[in-house]
Amino acid sequence: MVRIASPVLALAALIAAGLPATAQQPAAQAPSVTVATAVRDTIREVVVASGSFVARDEVLVLPEVDGLAIIAILAEEGDRVTAGQVLARLNREMLDVQLAQNAAQISRAEAAIAQTRASIAEATASRALADQQLDRTRQLQRSGAATVDVLDQRTMAATTAAARVESATNALALAEADLTLARAQRRDIELRISRTEIRARVGGSVSRRTARLGALAMAAGEPLFRITADSAVELEAEVPETTLARLRPDQAAPVEAAGFDAALEGKVRLVAPEVSRTNRLGRVRIAVIAERMPPLGSFGRATVEVARTEGVLVPLSSVMFGRQTSVQVVKDGVVETRPVVTGLRAEGRIEIREGLKEGEQVVAVSGSFVRHGDRVTPVALAAR
């Protein structure tokens, strides 16, 4: 049976043979540790805002006359329209009939006015004659050439002539009022006729059409068209209240949209001044600047840069957070735990503002395997 000598006995045998132990037993090698080099670079802190695309201003197009059927539709969803462009037409036959009737009423009122003015002229002449006869009769009655009965007759004739003049004058005022009313009715009919052409109030793109041929247009019903004013589309997103406080109007915000290979240009337009008490989220609107806009209601995501700086950067995994923020620096194969002051963090990297210089090496994943003063063999972190 073969017995294996213990390492102690083997070492003793070597010493007895006059051979040095170091020549026969190699020193233990220090453990390998992955290290990263602190580099000076630019770091950006960004906020991701996700939501849906909405119209910046949506204009509702409703009919301004009720009960008329739609006989023509001249715009479809997706069409670009200009302010004042006709989108649809309503049946105006009934209004044309009313306009013809009104024209007859105006002619009748004008004829009545002319007739009444002639009556006024005749009554005025009769009153002047009656007044003259009354004056002569009074002179004759004073001289005794006319009786009291004749004077009474002349007085009655003058009074009757004056009443006829007043009656004709009142009839003229009534005829003129009828003409004014008829002309006002004409303006109302013409206005309603003009409103049988449904026009776009602003320029933009038609986002939805609910108008149907033959349907009765109702001012209190559903809008016939919805127009995105100036075709302006925005991303409406909700972000946490801590993030909302860091957003400002005009911040650059590239937008990713479904169906677009490249990010669209965007910028923050509106940061809501309130936060929901229910979910503690605030609303932000990001204006999209592009020739081709994403469809309304589709999903989008914007990246808003809230801070940018240039400094010494290391992997985020190399920093130990606790009572004191620190990194493990490897210098001449020895680990040194060093306190640092950190700054921005983004994309797996963190800024070291104090405590570390450019070019120094730190343990890539610190705190798990090595301690201060340990001797290690540094292995450079593979570049990504």
C-alpha positions in Angstrom: 0.0 0.0 0.0 1.4 3.5 -1.1 1.1 6.3 1.4 1.1 10.0 0.3 3.4 12.2 2.4 1.9 15.3 3.9 3.0 18.8 2.6 4.8 19.4 5.9 6.9 16.3 5.7 7.7 17.0 2.0 8.8 20.5 2.9 11.0 19.2 5.7 12.5 16.7 3.3 13.4 19.5 0.9 15.0 21.6 3.7 17.0 18.5 4.8 18.2 18.1 1.2 19.6 21.7 1.3 17.1 23.1 -1.3 15.3 26.5 -0.6 11.5 26.3 -0.2 10.8 29.2 -2.5 12.5 27.5 -5.4 10.2 24.5 -5.0 6.9 26.2 -3.9 5.7 29.3 -6.0 4.1 32.2 -4.1 0.3 32.3 -4.1 -1.0 34.6 -6.9 -3.3 37.6 -5.9 -6.9 37.2 -7.0 -8.0 38.8 -10.3 -10.4 41.7 -10.1 -12.0 43.5 -13.0 -11.2 47.2 -13.0 -12.5 50.2 -14.9 -10.5 53.3 -15.8 -11.9 56.7 -14.8 -12.3 58.8 -18.0 -13.3 62.4 -18.7 -16.3 62.6 -20.8 -19.7 64.3 -21.2 -22.7 62.9 -19.4 -26.3 63.7 -19.9 -29.2 63.1 -17.5 -32.4 62.5 -19.3 -36.0 62.0 -18.4 -38.2 59.6 -20.4 -41.8 60.7 -20.9 -44.3 58.2 -22.5 -47.8 58.9 -23.6 -50.1 59.4 -26.6 -50.1 61.8 -29.5 -52.9 64.4 -29.4 -53.8 67.5 -31.3 -52.5 70.7 -29.9 -55.8 72.5 -30.6 -58.8 70.5 -31.9 -61.5 72.6 -33.6 -65.0 71.2 -33.8 -67.0 72.0 -36.9 -70.8 71.9 -36.3 -73.7 73.1 -38.5 -75.2 76.5 -37.6 -78.6 75.7 -39.1 -80.8 72.8 -38.0 -82.9 70.4 -39.9 -81.2 70.5 -43.3 -79.9 67.4 -45.0 -76.3 67.0 -46.0 -76.1 66.8 -49.8 -72.4 67.0 -50.4 -69.2 66.1 -48.5 -66.0 67.8 -49.9 -63.4 66.8 -47.3 -62.1 63.4 -46.0 -60.1 62.4 -42.9 -56.5 63.2 -43.4 -57.1 66.1 -45.8 -55.3 69.4 -45.3 -57.8 72.3 -45.4 -57.5 76.0 -45.3 -59.5 78.5 -43.3 -62.8 79.2 -45.0 -62.7 76.1 -47.2 -66.1 74.4 -47.8 -66.2 71.0 -46.2 -69.8 70.1 -46.8 -73.1 71.5 -48.2 -76.6 71.4 -46.9 -79.9 71.4 -48.8 -81.0 75.0 -49.3 -84.2 74.5 -51.3 -86.5 75.5 -48.4 -84.4 78.6 -47.7 -84.6 79.6 -51.4 -88.4 79.4 -51.2 -88.4 81.6 -48.1 -86.1 84.0 -49.8 -88.5 84.3 -52.7 -91.5 84.9 -50.3 -89.4 87.5 -48.5 -88.7 89.3 -51.8 -92.5 89.5 -52.4 -93.0 90.9 -48.9 -90.4 93.6 -49.4 -92.0 94.6 -52.7 -95.4 94.7 -51.1 -94.1 96.9 -48.2 -92.4 99.3 -50.6 -95.6 99.6 -52.6 -97.6 100.2 -49.4 -95.2 103.0 -48.5 -95.5 104.6 -51.9 -99.3 104.5 -51.7 -99.3 105.8 -48.2 -97.1 108.8 -49.1 -99.6 109.6 -51.9 -102.5 109.4 -49.4 -100.5 111.8 -47.1 -100.1 114.3 -49.9 -103.8 114.1 -50.7 -104.9 114.4 -47.1 -102.5 117.3 -46.5 -103.9 119.2 -49.5 -107.5 118.6 -48.2 -106.5 119.8 -44.8 -105.0 123.0 -46.3 -108.3 123.7 -48.2 -110.4 123.0 -45.2 -108.3 125.3 -43.1 -108.7 128.1 -45.6 -112.5 127.6 -45.8 -112.7 127.7 -42.0 -110.8 131.0 -41.9 -113.0 132.7 -44.4 -116.1 131.4 -42.7 -114.9 132.8 -39.4 -114.4 136.2 -41.0 -117.8 136.1 -42.6 -119.5 135.0 -39.4 -117.9 138.0 -37.5 -119.5 140.4 -40.1 -122.8 138.5 -40.0 -122.6 137.1 -43.5 -122.3 133.5 -42.4 -124.4 131.6 -39.9 -123.2 129.5 -37.0 -124.2 126.3 -38.8 -121.9 127.0 -41.7 -119.1 127.8 -39.3 -119.7 124.4 -37.5 -119.6 122.6 -40.8 -116.3 124.2 -41.8 -114.8 123.5 -38.4 -115.8 119.8 -38.7 -114.3 119.6 -42.2 -111.0 121.0 -41.0 -110.9 118.6 -38.1 -111.6 115.6 -40.4 -108.9 116.7 -42.8 -106.3 116.9 -40.0 -107.3 113.4 -38.8 -106.9 112.0 -42.3 -103.4 113.5 -42.4 -102.5 111.9 -39.1 -104.0 108.5 -40.1 -102.0 108.5 -43.4 -98.8 109.4 -41.5 -99.3 106.5 -39.1 -100.0 104.2 -42.0 -96.6 105.3 -43.5 -94.8 104.5 -40.3 -96.4 101.1 -40.2 -95.5 100.4 -43.8 -91.9 101.5 -43.2 -91.8 99.1 -40.1 -93.1 96.3 -42.3 -90.3 97.0 -44.8 -87.7 97.1 -42.1 -88.9 93.7 -40.8 -89.0 92.2 -44.2 -85.4 93.3 -44.9 -84.2 92.0 -41.6 -85.9 88.6 -42.4 -84.1 88.7 -45.7 -80.7 89.2 -44.0 -81.6 86.3 -41.7 -82.5 84.0 -44.6 -79.3 85.0 -46.5 -77.3 84.3 -43.5 -78.9 80.8 -43.1 -78.3 80.2 -46.8 -74.6 81.1 -46.4 -74.4 78.7 -43.5 -75.6 75.8 -45.7 -71.9 75.7 -46.7 -70.0 74.1 -43.8 -66.6 75.8 -43.8 -63.4 75.3 -41.9 -62.8 77.9 -39.3 -59.1 77.4 -39.2 -56.5 75.7 -41.4 -55.2 72.3 -40.5 -55.9 68.6 -41.2 -59.2 66.8 -40.8 -58.7 64.2 -38.0 -62.3 62.9 -38.0 -65.4 63.1 -40.2 -68.8 62.0 -38.9 -70.8 63.8 -41.6 -73.0 61.4 -43.7 -74.8 62.1 -46.9 -78.6 62.5 -46.3 -78.2 62.9 -42.6 -79.9 65.9 -41.0 -77.5 68.4 -39.6 -78.1 69.3 -36.0 -76.3 72.1 -34.2 -76.6 70.3 -30.9 -75.4 67.0 -32.2 -72.0 65.5 -32.9 -69.5 67.6 -34.7 -69.5 66.9 -38.5 -65.7 67.4 -38.7 -62.8 67.6 -36.3 -59.8 69.7 -37.4 -56.3 69.6 -36.0 -55.5 73.3 -36.1 -52.3 74.0 -38.2 -51.8 70.2 -38.2 -49.9 70.6 -34.9 -49.5 67.3 -33.0 -48.1 66.9 -29.5 -47.1 64.1 -27.2 -49.1 64.3 -24.0 -47.3 62.3 -21.3 -47.5 61.9 -17.5 -44.3 62.0 -15.4 -43.7 61.6 -11.6 -43.9 64.8 -9.6 -40.1 64.7 -8.8 -39.4 64.6 -12.5 -42.0 67.2 -13.4 -40.1 69.8 -11.3 -37.0 69.4 -13.6 -38.8 70.0 -16.9 -38.9 73.5 -18.5 -40.5 74.8 -21.7 -38.3 74.8 -24.8 -36.1 71.9 -23.6 -35.1 69.6 -26.4 -37.0 66.4 -26.5 -36.5 63.9 -29.4 -39.6 61.8 -29.9 -39.8 58.2 -30.8 -43.1 57.1 -32.6 -44.3 53.8 -33.9 -43.7 53.5 -37.6 -40.9 56.0 -37.7 -37.3 54.8 -38.2 -35.7 57.9 -36.8 -36.6 60.0 -33.8 -38.7 63.1 -34.5 -37.6 66.6 -33.5 -39.5 67.8 -30.4 -39.4 70.3 -27.6 -41.3 70.7 -24.3 -44.1 73.2 -24.9 -46.1 73.0 -21.7 -45.5 71.8 -18.1 -48.7 71.5 -16.2 -48.8 73.5 -13.0 -50.6 70.8 -11.0 -50.1 67.2 -10.1 -52.8 64.5 -9.7 -53.5 63.8 -6.0 -54.4 60.2 -6.9 -51.3 59.0 -8.7 -48.9 61.9 -8.1 -48.3 62.3 -11.8 -48.0 65.6 -13.7 -48.8 66.3 -17.3 -46.4 67.5 -19.9 -46.9 68.3 -23.6 -44.1 68.0 -26.1 -44.5 69.7 -29.5 -43.5 67.5 -32.5 -41.7 69.3 -35.4 -41.9 67.2 -38.5 -43.3 67.1 -42.0 -45.2 63.9 -41.4 -46.9 63.7 -38.1 -47.7 60.5 -36.1 -51.3 59.4 -36.0 -53.4 60.8 -33.2 -53.8 58.4 -30.3 -50.7 56.3 -31.1 -48.0 55.7 -28.5 -44.9 57.8 -28.3 -41.9 58.3 -26.1 -39.8 61.4 -25.6 -36.3 61.8 -24.1 -35.8 65.1 -22.4 -32.3 66.2 -21.5 -32.5 67.9 -18.0 -28.8 68.2 -17.3 -25.4 67.9 -19.0 -21.9 68.2 -17.7 -18.3 67.1 -18.4 -16.4 65.3 -15.7 -14.7 62.2 -14.5 -16.9 59.2 -15.1 -16.9 55.6 -13.8 -19.4 52.7 -14.1 -22.3 53.1 -11.7 -21.6 49.6 -10.4 -18.2 50.7 -9.1 -19.7 53.1 -6.5 -20.7 51.9 -3.0 -23.6 53.8 -1.5 -24.2 53.8 2.2 -23.3 56.0 5.1 -20.5 57.2 2.9 -20.3 57.1 -0.8 -17.0 55.5 -1.9 -15.1 53.7 -4.6 -12.4 51.0 -4.4 -9.3 52.3 -6.2 -6.7 49.9 -7.3 -3.2 51.3 -7.2 0.0 49.2 -7.6 -2.1 46.1 -7.1 -3.5 47.2 -3.7 -7.2 48.1 -3.1 -7.9 51.5 -1.4 -11.4 52.4 -0.4 -11.8 56.1 -1.0 -14.8 58.4 -0.3 -16.1 60.4 -3.2 -18.6 63.0 -4.1 -20.9 62.0 -7.0 -22.9 64.0 -9.5 -25.0 63.1 -12.5 -25.7 59.5 -13.4 -27.0 58.2 -16.7 -26.7 55.2 -19.0 -24.9 53.1 -16.4 -22.3 55.7 -15.6 -21.8 58.2 -12.8 -19.9 61.4 -12.4 -17.3 61.7 -9.7 -16.9 65.3 -8.7 -14.4 64.8 -5.9 -12.1 62.0 -4.7 -11.0 60.5 -8.0 -8.8 61.6 -10.8 -8.9 60.8 -14.5 -6.9 57.7 -15.4 -7.2 56.0 -12.0 -8.5 52.5 -11.9 -11.5 51.4 -9.7 -13.0 48.0 -9.0 -15.8 47.6 -11.6 -18.1 45.9 -9.1 -17.1 47.1 -5.7 -17.8 45.9 -2.2 -18.5 42.3 -2.9 -15.2 40.5 -3.0 -12.3 42.7 -1.9 -11.6 45.0 1.0 -9.3 48.0 1.7 -5.7 46.9 1.7 -6.2 43.7 -0.3 -3.7 42.8 -3.0 -5.3 42.0 -6.3 -4.4 41.4 -9.9 -6.3 44.1 -12.0 -8.0 43.0 -15.2 -9.2 45.8 -17.5 -12.9 45.9 -18.1 -13.8 45.0 -21.7 -14.9 48.0 -23.7 -18.5 48.0 -24.7 
